[in-house]
Amino acid sequence: MELVVEEKQLHVIIKQAVDEAFKENITRLKVAMIPTVDDEEMDEIRDLFGNPGDYESQEFSKIDI
């Protein structure tokens, strides 16, 4: 069985695959760059902003990272 793919179709397929791989790697990099906090820093954050449950009635907009 012979498979025939036009050059433009092959280009689109490869481009989509590269785009997907690039986006996955960028997402991993973004997550890896989020700094960690120790318990003392987390306590300071909670003192300043409260707990997430304090904001349940507020509306937030989602952003992609």
TORPA-226516 format. One record per residue: y, x negated, z negated of N, C-alpha, C, O in turn. Coordinates in nm, 3 decimals, decimal comma, always signed. Atoms other than C-alpha are relative to their C-alpha. Layout:
REM residues N
REC     n.Y     n.X     n.Z    ca.Y    ca.X    ca.Z     c.Y     c.X     c.Z     o.Y     o.X     o.Z
REC       Y       X       Z       Y       X       Z       Y       X       Z       Y       X       Z
...
//
This chain:
REM residues 65
REC     n.Y     n.X     n.Z    ca.Y    ca.X    ca.Z     c.Y     c.X     c.Z     o.Y     o.X     o.Z
REC  -0,117  -0,084  +0,000  +0,000  +0,000  +0,000  +0,124  -0,089  +0,000  +0,136  -0,180  -0,082
REC  -0,119  +0,082  -0,014  +0,333  -0,144  +0,105  +0,120  +0,079  -0,053  +0,136  +0,198  -0,024
REC  -0,120  -0,062  +0,056  +0,656  -0,071  -0,080  +0,121  -0,056  +0,073  +0,140  -0,177  +0,081
REC  -0,119  +0,042  -0,073  +0,977  -0,080  +0,119  +0,122  +0,050  -0,077  +0,136  +0,170  -0,102
REC  -0,122  -0,032  +0,072  +1,308  -0,092  -0,067  +0,116  -0,059  +0,078  +0,118  -0,177  +0,112
REC  -0,118  +0,049  -0,071  +1,639  -0,115  +0,108  +0,077  -0,096  -0,089  +0,068  -0,090  -0,211
REC  -0,076  +0,102  +0,073  +1,868  -0,399  +0,009  +0,098  +0,065  -0,098  +0,112  +0,017  -0,210
REC  -0,097  -0,067  +0,088  +2,129  -0,161  -0,136  -0,070  +0,061  -0,121  -0,019  +0,053  -0,233
REC  +0,075  -0,059  +0,111  +1,868  +0,019  -0,346  -0,045  -0,109  -0,098  -0,037  -0,092  -0,219
REC  +0,043  +0,111  +0,083  +1,733  -0,311  -0,474  +0,118  -0,053  -0,082  +0,103  -0,084  -0,200
REC  -0,121  +0,046  +0,069  +2,086  -0,421  -0,562  +0,034  +0,094  -0,116  +0,064  +0,048  -0,226
REC  -0,031  -0,099  +0,103  +2,146  -0,098  -0,758  -0,100  -0,010  -0,115  -0,061  -0,007  -0,232
REC  +0,104  +0,010  +0,103  +1,814  -0,130  -0,944  +0,020  -0,124  -0,086  +0,013  -0,117  -0,208
REC  -0,022  +0,125  +0,074  +1,881  -0,491  -1,040  +0,126  +0,008  -0,084  +0,127  -0,035  -0,199
REC  -0,126  -0,011  +0,072  +2,239  -0,416  -1,140  -0,017  +0,087  -0,125  +0,035  +0,053  -0,231
REC  +0,023  -0,087  +0,115  +2,128  -0,130  -1,367  -0,080  -0,072  -0,108  -0,049  -0,060  -0,226
REC  +0,083  +0,072  +0,097  +1,864  -0,348  -1,531  +0,081  -0,107  -0,073  +0,068  -0,123  -0,194
REC  -0,084  +0,103  +0,061  +2,111  -0,630  -1,592  +0,103  +0,064  -0,093  +0,126  +0,013  -0,203
REC  -0,097  -0,070  +0,084  +2,373  -0,386  -1,727  -0,064  +0,046  -0,131  -0,005  +0,029  -0,238
REC  +0,070  -0,046  +0,119  +2,120  -0,236  -1,970  -0,030  -0,116  -0,094  -0,007  -0,106  -0,215
REC  +0,032  +0,117  +0,082  +2,008  -0,578  -2,093  +0,127  -0,057  -0,062  +0,127  -0,096  -0,179
REC  -0,127  +0,052  +0,050  +2,368  -0,693  -2,129  +0,053  +0,086  -0,114  +0,096  +0,034  -0,217
REC  -0,049  -0,091  +0,104  +2,467  -0,384  -2,330  -0,083  -0,013  -0,128  -0,028  -0,012  -0,238
REC  +0,086  +0,017  +0,118  +2,167  -0,426  -2,562  +0,034  -0,129  -0,074  +0,043  -0,130  -0,196
REC  -0,032  +0,128  +0,063  +2,253  -0,790  -2,624  +0,138  +0,002  -0,064  +0,157  -0,055  -0,172
REC  -0,134  -0,010  +0,059  +2,621  -0,714  -2,684  -0,006  +0,080  -0,129  +0,059  +0,044  -0,227
REC  +0,013  -0,081  +0,122  +2,526  -0,444  -2,935  -0,063  -0,082  -0,112  -0,015  -0,077  -0,226
REC  +0,062  +0,086  +0,102  +2,297  -0,687  -3,118  +0,099  -0,102  -0,053  +0,104  -0,129  -0,173
REC  -0,099  +0,099  +0,041  +2,574  -0,945  -3,124  +0,106  +0,063  -0,090  +0,144  +0,005  -0,191
REC  -0,100  -0,069  +0,083  +2,828  -0,695  -3,260  -0,055  +0,028  -0,139  +0,014  +0,006  -0,238
REC  +0,062  -0,029  +0,130  +2,588  -0,590  -3,536  -0,017  -0,127  -0,080  +0,006  -0,128  -0,201
REC  +0,021  +0,128  +0,070  +2,511  -0,952  -3,621  +0,131  -0,056  -0,054  +0,130  -0,133  -0,151
REC  -0,130  +0,054  +0,043  +2,884  -1,025  -3,657  +0,065  +0,081  -0,111  +0,170  +0,041  -0,162
REC  -0,054  -0,078  +0,111  +2,943  -0,754  -3,918  -0,024  -0,080  -0,128  -0,138  -0,114  -0,160
REC  +0,018  +0,082  +0,120  +3,008  -0,945  -4,237  -0,073  +0,078  -0,111  -0,060  +0,200  -0,122
REC  +0,067  -0,061  +0,114  +2,792  -0,879  -4,541  +0,090  -0,014  -0,123  +0,178  -0,100  -0,128
REC  -0,077  +0,008  +0,124  +2,936  -0,816  -4,887  -0,097  -0,013  -0,117  -0,210  +0,037  -0,113
REC  +0,083  +0,008  +0,120  +2,801  -0,906  -5,225  +0,030  +0,120  -0,090  +0,117  +0,201  -0,058
REC  -0,015  -0,116  +0,088  +2,776  -0,660  -5,514  +0,142  +0,013  -0,055  +0,194  +0,123  -0,068
REC  -0,137  -0,002  +0,055  +3,116  -0,757  -5,656  +0,099  +0,054  +0,104  +0,185  +0,137  +0,071
REC  -0,088  -0,050  -0,107  +3,291  -0,700  -5,321  -0,023  +0,148  +0,025  +0,072  +0,223  +0,049
REC  +0,030  -0,141  -0,022  +3,111  -0,367  -5,280  +0,060  +0,086  -0,110  +0,108  +0,196  -0,084
REC  -0,064  -0,073  +0,111  +3,232  -0,258  -5,624  +0,150  +0,014  +0,022  +0,208  +0,119  -0,005
REC  -0,144  -0,006  -0,030  +3,590  -0,345  -5,523  +0,029  +0,104  +0,108  +0,125  +0,179  +0,097
REC  -0,018  -0,097  -0,110  +3,554  -0,141  -5,203  -0,014  +0,142  -0,055  +0,066  +0,230  -0,022
REC  +0,019  -0,133  +0,058  +3,419  +0,157  -5,399  +0,117  +0,039  -0,091  +0,157  +0,155  -0,094
REC  -0,115  -0,028  +0,085  +3,706  +0,126  -5,649  +0,121  +0,042  +0,083  +0,195  +0,132  +0,045
REC  -0,115  -0,031  -0,086  +3,960  +0,133  -5,366  -0,017  +0,131  +0,077  +0,077  +0,210  +0,086
REC  +0,020  -0,111  -0,093  +3,805  +0,397  -5,142  -0,093  +0,110  -0,050  -0,105  +0,214  +0,014
REC  +0,095  -0,098  +0,051  +3,552  +0,584  -5,355  -0,133  -0,011  +0,073  -0,160  -0,109  +0,142
REC  +0,131  -0,003  -0,064  +3,207  +0,678  -5,236  +0,006  +0,081  +0,128  +0,095  +0,164  +0,144
REC  +0,000  -0,075  -0,126  +3,121  +0,811  -4,890  -0,002  +0,152  -0,020  +0,055  +0,226  +0,060
REC  +0,005  -0,144  +0,028  +3,049  +1,153  -5,044  +0,137  +0,060  -0,027  +0,156  +0,180  -0,011
REC  -0,136  -0,049  +0,026  +3,418  +1,179  -5,138  +0,070  +0,043  +0,128  +0,172  +0,111  +0,123
REC  -0,065  -0,026  -0,128  +3,499  +1,208  -4,767  -0,075  +0,104  +0,084  -0,049  +0,116  +0,204
REC  +0,080  -0,096  -0,076  +3,252  +1,482  -4,668  +0,083  +0,107  +0,069  +0,047  +0,153  +0,177
REC  -0,081  -0,107  -0,059  +3,526  +1,735  -4,601  +0,096  -0,052  +0,108  +0,164  +0,028  +0,173
REC  -0,090  +0,058  -0,098  +3,719  +1,496  -4,375  -0,069  -0,012  +0,135  -0,191  -0,031  +0,142
REC  +0,055  +0,020  -0,133  +3,672  +1,474  -4,001  +0,033  -0,141  +0,047  +0,144  -0,190  +0,030
REC  -0,017  +0,135  -0,051  +3,623  +1,135  -3,845  -0,040  -0,003  +0,146  -0,121  +0,078  +0,190
REC  +0,041  +0,016  -0,138  +3,600  +1,022  -3,486  -0,097  -0,117  +0,008  -0,078  -0,220  -0,057
REC  +0,101  +0,102  -0,014  +3,300  +0,821  -3,384  +0,045  -0,103  +0,104  +0,099  -0,068  +0,209
REC  -0,029  +0,106  -0,096  +3,351  +0,485  -3,215  -0,128  -0,076  +0,026  -0,213  -0,089  -0,062
REC  +0,116  +0,079  -0,035  +3,093  +0,279  -3,034  +0,025  -0,145  -0,038  +0,133  -0,200  -0,013
REC  -0,014  +0,141  +0,033  +3,031  -0,067  -3,166  -0,089  -0,084  +0,087  -0,091  -0,206  +0,074
//
